[in-house]
Amino acid sequence: MSETFPEQYVPAQQPTAPYLEAVTAYGLRGSTRFHVPGHKGGAGADPGLRSALGENALLLDLPQDIQGIDVGPSPTPYERAETLAADAYGAARCWFLTNGASQGNHALCLALAGPGTRVLMQRNSHASVIDGLVLSGGRPSFVAPEYDPELGMAHGVEPRALERALQRTPGSVEAVFLVSPTYFGMATDIAGCAEVAHSAGVPLIVDCAWGSHFGFHAELPGSPLALGADAMLASTHKIVGSLTQSAMLLVSGSGRVDVDAVARTVRLLRSTSPNALLMASLDAARRQLAVHGELLLDRTIRAAAQTRAAIAAIPGCELVGEQFVGRPGIAGWDPLRLVIDVRGTGLTGYQVSNALRASYDIHVELATHATVVLVLGMGQPVESLERFAHDLAETLKLVSSSGGPSNPVPKRTVLTQPPVDLGHETAVSPREAFLGRSEAVAVQDAVGRISTEAVAGYPPGVPTLLPGELVTAEVVSYLRELIAAGARLHGAADPTFSTLRVLV
Ligand SMILES: Cc1ncc(COP(=O)(O)O)c(C=O)c1O
C-alpha cells in the first residue's frame, strides 16, 4: 500500500550521499576501463603505491564524465550532492572545490572584483584573497581587525570599523571580504557587519574556512549565511573531516552575488580532471555533518571542556576562549580550538610546542610567542583529549627539572605593535605589482618604492606589506623589530629581510 505524505513530512535526503554512492557503485563493480587514469583502478599502478593507498582508493580514483555519476539525466548524483550541501548550509548554491578554500577566494575575486574595481577586505585576510585580486585585477581597500598586543593576536572586524572603512573608501565598493572565525577561533559579529555592508549596498563575503561546523550545534556561532552573509567559504577539510584540499563555496539566495558569474569563475579555475576522492569525501562529510554532526560536536565540546579545566589547573597555563567574547572584534568563539596562553610557564609557545613533540610525539596546529593552539575535529577521538592535559603537565615538569627556560618570558610581554596606520589602499593594483618587472633591493633602499611581495610577521599574522603597497620607513623598522624579537616573516622572498622585491 502506498502512502502519500504532505510535503513537509517527506524525509530529508541528508542521510544519502549520492556522489559517494555513485562513485563506489561504478568503482567497485569491475567495469572494463578504457579511460583515464592510466593506473586502471590500481591494476597498472606501482605496487608500492597500491599497498600504501589500498585497493579501494585506486578503484575509486575516477575521472570526470562517467555515465551515472556526473553524466546522465539531470540531476546527476554529482548535482544532487552539491544541492544537498547547499541545503545543509542554507545556501542557494554550493560548489565542491578540489583546490581548497583558496580556489574559492580566487573564484570570488574573479567574479566580484574585475579589473579596476574596488573591494574592501579585512587586512589579515588569507593570502588567497590577494592572490585572487592578482588574477582579477581588482583593487583592495583595507579594514583593520581588532588587535590584542599582549597575546599578539588579531581578532575580527567590528561593524563600526567596517562602516568607517566603507565611508572613507573612494568610489563604489563591489564586495566586502571578511574572515570569521580567526585562526584562534574568534568569531566576528557577522550579523552586524552584514547590516553595515547591505546598508551600503555591498555584498558580504565571509571566509569561514575555519568554521565549516558553525551553525550545526547550539553552542557554536551561527553559520555566516544564516547571519546574513551573501557568500561563504567552508574549508571542510579543516574541522569537518573531508579530505585535505577539498572545500566548499556557498552562495546565499540574497541575489547580491551573481550565481552565474561565480559558476563561470569556478569553472575557469577548475581542472578538467577534478579528484573524485576529494569530491566523494565532501559528499560524505556533508552527510556526517548534517545527520550526526550535532551529536559528534556535542561529544567533542564536552570532552574539550574537561580538557580545558584540566589545563587551567596546570601552573602557568591559561585558556584563551569564552572569556574573550565581548571584547572588540569577538562576538563568539569556537570551543573546538584550544588556545593555551603559556607565558606563565616562562616558556614561549614555540618552546612548549617543541617540548611536547620531543617528549610525547604531540604535534599542535600552531605555536606563537604566547600560545599553543590545538585544533579539534568534529569527531575528535576523546582519548587523545583526555591524555593531553597530563602530557602537557609532564612536559612542563620535564623542562623545569632540566633547568627550565634559560631566558624566561615575562608574563606580560607586549609584542611590537603593527604600525597603526598600515595603508588603507595600495598604490597600484596587486596584479600590476605581481606581474610587473621587479628587482631585489636592500630594505633601506626600498622605502618610497612599491612592494611586489606580501610580507606578514607571525605573530601577529597581519600582512604588513602587500603587493602594490608603498614601502614606508615605519613598515621597514616594524618588520626589522619583529625579526629581532624572533618572529618569522611569511611570504618574504628574503626571510632575513635584508632585501625586498620592489617594482622597477
Ligand atoms: C582564513 C583562511 N582562508 C582560506 C584558507 C585556504 O584554505 P585551503 O587550505 O582550504 O585552501 C585558509 C587556510 O588556512 C585560511 O586560514
The ligand as an ORCA input file, in Angstrom:
! r2SCAN-3c Opt
* xyz 0 1
  C      41.133     32.114      6.624
  C      41.582     31.139      5.567
  N      41.026     31.191      4.355
  C      41.374     30.338      3.367
  C      42.331     29.387      3.589
  C      42.717     28.471      2.479
  O      42.158     27.231      2.703
  P      42.649     25.936      1.927
  O      43.891     25.485      2.615
  O      41.491     25.013      2.059
  O      42.904     26.330      0.505
  C      42.945     29.285      4.852
  C      43.971     28.266      5.120
  O      44.446     28.059      6.184
  C      42.561     30.195      5.871
  O      43.130     30.173      7.085
*
